[in-house]
Amino acid sequence: MTATTQFKCFSAFLFIMMPFIVVATLLQTTPAIFFILNLLTGILSWTYLEYHLHRFWTHNKKANSTKDAFKRHVHHHKHPTEITVTGRQRLALFFISSVLFTISLLLNNFSTIFAGLVIGFSYSFFSHWMLHQVWSRKIFPRLHRFHIHHHCKYPDRCFGFTTTLWDVIFKTTPPKQATISDKTIQFYYGNHDH
């Protein structure tokens, strides 16, 4: 996890996002497209930030500034059913996201990118909780499989929990032949019926 790898990932992210910003700027006179591109820019930016923080921050046991984050994350890997964000907190995030979405819809300017970031951030707390529910494998089969692999077999892979996009781009997907055993499933769900 070198600084060079982080820089390469961030540079690739900027390269991918630049067309969204350029096209949005050129299409400011087309309100619907302008709004959608700015919202997508914010949401995609959050998904990258989530990937980057998860990969380079919470899985970095060497950096002094991330020791607490690393310890909390190790605890979550050992106890996957323990999610620290409560339903009340998720509800508050949903409310804040709804308000920001409405305001950005009314303003329809570049502040919509910020609203997209907050919506992506809020959704990540919902999606992470969902990925620890048995039923999520039917709704998000690939993402669910990636998350189980990350928790139980490949902690150096599968860092996204709202999308697998950045894992695919940065080649941190699980091996194609990787399987998930019944024992792994029991651990992941806390030995509950599934």
N, C-alpha and C positions, 0 to 999 in steps of 0.2 A: 504494500500500500504506500507507494512512494508519492512524493509531491508531483513527479512527472506524470504518473498515471492519473492523478486527480486533475492536473492541468489538461491532459489529453481529453478526458471525459468532459470537462467543462467547455473546452474549445469545440468539441463535437456538438454539444448541446447548443452553443451559440450559433454554430453553422446551420443546425437544423431549424432553429427558431427565427433566424434572420429573415427568411422569406415571408413568414407570417407578419412580422412587423412592417416590412417594406410594402407588402401588398395592402395591409390595413391602412398604411399612410397614403398610398396611392388611391385607395377607394374610400376616402373619408366622405365623399359626396354620395356614397351608397350606404345609407344608415344601417340596414340589416346586415350586410356583409361586413361592414366596419365593426359592428358590435360583436358578431360571431367570431371574427378573427381575433379581436382583442380578448374576448372571453376565453377562447381556446388557447391563446398565448399564455394567459395567466394560469389556466388549469394545467397545461402541459409543463409550464415552468415549475409548478408545484410538484408534479410527478417526478420531474428530474431532481428537484431539491430533496424530495423524500428519498429517492434512490441514492443520491450523493451522500446525504447525512447518514443513512442507514449503512451504506457500504464503508465510508471513510471516517465516520465519527463513532457510531455505536459499535462498530466491529474493530476499532483501533485501540488495542489494549496498551499501546506504548505512549500515546500522547497524554501529557499531564492534564490538559484542558478537558479531556473526555473520559477521565477515569470513572466519574460517577455515572455518566451515560453508559459506559461500557459495563459497569457492574449491574446497573438496572436491566440492561439488555440481556446479560448472561442469566440473570434471575428469570427473565421472561422465557428464555430458551429452555431453562430447566423446569419451569412451571408454566407451560403455554396457555393454560386455561385462566391464569391470573392476568386480567386486563385491568390496568389502573384507571383508565378513563371511564367514568360512570355514565349511565344513561342520561342523567340530568345534564352532565357536561356536553354530551353529544346533542341533546335537545337545544341547549344554548348555542352551540356552534351552528346548528341548522337554522335557528332564528336569526343569528347574525348574518349568515350566508344569504338568507332570504331577503333581509333588509338591504344588504349591499348589492345583491342582484337587482332589486327593484330600483335602487338609487342609480346604479350604473345604466340600467335600461332607460331611465329618464334623462340622464346626462348624456349618455352615448358619446363618451370621449375616452381618452387613453386611461382614465381611472378604472375602466372596465378590466384592465389587466390586473389591477390590485384585487378587484372583486373576484376574478377568476382564481387568483392565488389563494384567497381565503376560502373560496368554495372547494378548491382542490384539497386544501389543508383540512377542512371540516370533513370532506368525504373520506379522507384517509383514516380518520378515527372511526368512521362507520365501517369502512371496508375491512380494516384490520380486525375489528370485532366480528364482522361477518365471516371472515376467513377462519375463525376459530369455532364456527357453528357447523354442525354436520350438514345441514341443508345447503350450505354455500357451494358444496361440490357440484350441485345440480345447476346452480345459477352461474358460477364462475369456475368451471371445471379446471381450466388451465392455470389460472391464478391460484386457485385452491391447492392444486398439486404442487405448484412452485413453492407456495408458502410452507407446506408440510416438508418438502425437501429441504428448504432453508432451515427450518427449526430442527429437523431430526437427522439429516444426513449430510447436507452440503451447506454449512454455515457461511462458506465463502462464495456462495452463489445465490441467485434468486432474491435480490434485495428489494425489488418493488413490491408494494402491497396494495397499490391501486391499479397498477398495470404491469404487464410483462415487457412493455415496449423497450425500456432502457436496458433490461437484462438481455434482450435480443440484440440490441444495438452494440452493447459493450461485451457481448459474448460471456455473460455470467449465468447462462441457463444451465439446468441440470443435464447430465448426459442423457442422450436419447433413450438408452436402454434402462434408465433408472426406474426402479419399481418402489412401491410403498408397501411394506409388510403389514400384516394384521397387528403385530406387536407395536409398530410405529404408530398406527392409527389409534390404538388403545392409549398409548402415551400422550399423543397429541390432544385427544379429547378427554384426557383425565380418567380413562377406564370406564367411561359412561357407556350406556347402550348407544349404538350407532347403527 
